[in-house]
């Protein structure tokens, strides 16, 4: 049973609907898919309906935006109950802050390039929580850059003249909120140094001590040597090991199912949750 536990739909910064994402998962032979849009669960209902029709197991999740000592951290939240949960309030605030931040960035960009907020809304579509990937897509659409990679490298990177920092919660707080809502917490691509600074050893220890459930080890942005270190750390600290594509449709080169999670690790992850039940997964 091949399980890809990190994917995105157009409800965040992917390019497909949840139903299209599930259909592609079935087409490439995945047995289990996790939908983990950034700071939202709005795609869950559509994904659940599609998964039941396609015969694909579904793990409903979310990727929570955090920051540790100025370093961007993403925590994958699996199978929490969003109803009335503190984590739901936190990510709703993060979405509101992301809109404000995105508008500020577009205002800055518009001083030097022919891009407007309407351009960003047009490429994002009506369902998306607008963020930097959508600004990148708008820059591509108006001919400023060739693709998202160039947009981030030239114009949208942290510390640049057009960048605006996003106020987000700490991963320690996020882990506590996820557990309170019955979910499991996995550190997404923890050694993705090509994206920017990674959490140092002392920070990693603090995040693990907060009750982290697992590490996303098999991910294209973790260098091979780093994956070996993460496996050792997981074994030493009793953490689960996951593998995922971080698929965004055409928004990134990542391919659906390019990395997957072992069945034993998937089942152990499910055993740590009590919030929202998985769909179509035989234990």
C-alpha positions, 0 to 999 in steps of 0.5 A, spaced: 500 500 500 503 506 497 501 512 501 503 519 500 502 523 506 503 530 503 499 533 498 496 540 496 490 542 492 488 549 490 485 550 496 492 552 498 497 553 493 496 546 489 493 547 482 488 541 482 481 541 485 481 535 491 477 531 486 482 531 481 488 530 486 484 524 488 483 521 481 491 522 479 493 518 486 488 513 483 491 513 476 499 513 479 497 507 483 497 510 490 493 506 496 493 512 501 493 520 500 493 525 505 491 532 503 495 537 507 493 544 504 496 550 508 492 552 514 486 550 511 481 544 511 476 546 506 478 541 501 476 535 506 469 534 504 471 534 496 477 529 497 473 525 502 467 524 497 472 523 491 476 518 495 470 514 497 468 513 489 475 512 487 477 507 492 483 511 495 484 511 502 484 518 505 488 521 511 485 528 512 490 533 514 493 540 514 500 543 513 501 548 519 505 554 518 510 556 524 516 559 525 522 558 530 527 563 532 525 567 525 526 560 521 520 558 517 517 551 520 512 547 517 508 542 521 504 537 518 497 535 522 494 529 521 487 527 523 485 532 528 478 534 529 477 541 527 471 543 530 472 548 535 479 547 536 484 552 538 489 550 532 483 551 527 482 558 530 490 559 530 490 557 522 484 562 521 488 567 523 494 565 519 490 565 513 487 572 515 495 575 516 497 571 509 492 576 505 494 582 509 502 580 508 500 578 500 497 585 499 503 588 502 508 584 497 504 586 491 503 593 493 511 593 493 512 589 487 507 594 483 512 599 484 517 596 479 513 591 475 506 591 472 503 586 477 496 588 481 492 584 486 487 583 481 492 579 477 494 575 483 486 573 484 485 571 477 491 566 477 489 564 484 482 562 483 476 563 488 478 558 493 485 559 494 488 562 501 492 567 497 500 566 498 507 567 495 506 562 490 500 565 487 504 572 487 509 568 483 504 565 478 501 572 477 508 574 476 509 569 471 502 571 467 504 578 466 511 576 464 516 578 469 519 571 470 519 565 467 516 560 473 515 560 480 522 558 481 525 564 478 520 568 482 522 566 489 529 566 487 529 573 484 523 577 488 519 573 493 525 570 498 526 572 505 530 578 506 529 581 499 526 588 498 519 586 496 518 581 502 514 582 508 514 577 514 508 573 516 506 572 523 505 565 525 505 561 531 511 557 534 511 549 532 511 548 540 505 551 540 502 548 534 504 541 537 500 542 543 494 544 539 494 539 534 494 534 540 489 537 544 484 536 537 486 529 537 491 529 531 498 527 530 504 532 528 510 531 523 515 535 522 515 537 514 522 537 510 526 539 516 532 539 513 530 543 506 536 548 506 535 550 499 528 553 502 532 557 507 535 556 514 533 550 517 532 549 525 538 548 529 540 542 533 537 545 540 531 547 536 530 540 534 530 538 541 525 543 543 520 541 538 521 534 539 520 535 547 514 538 545 511 531 543 512 531 536 510 524 533 514 524 527 519 526 521 518 527 514 524 524 512 523 521 505 522 528 501 526 531 495 528 537 499 532 533 504 539 532 502 540 524 502 545 525 507 540 529 511 535 523 511 540 518 514 541 523 520 534 524 520 532 516 521 538 515 526 534 521 530 527 518 529 530 511 532 533 514 538 527 519 540 522 514 538 519 518 532 515 516 526 518 516 519 514 518 513 515 519 506 511 524 501 511 528 495 509 535 497 505 535 491 503 541 488 500 539 481 504 543 476 506 549 481 512 545 483 516 539 479 515 534 485 511 528 482 505 525 486 508 518 489 515 520 488 516 518 496 511 514 500 510 512 507 511 505 509 505 501 511 507 500 518 509 507 519 502 509 517 498 505 521 503 507 527 501 514 525 493 513 525 494 509 532 496 516 535 490 520 533 483 520 535 480 526 532 478 525 525 477 518 522 481 516 516 477 513 510 478 507 506 484 504 510 484 497 512 488 496 519 
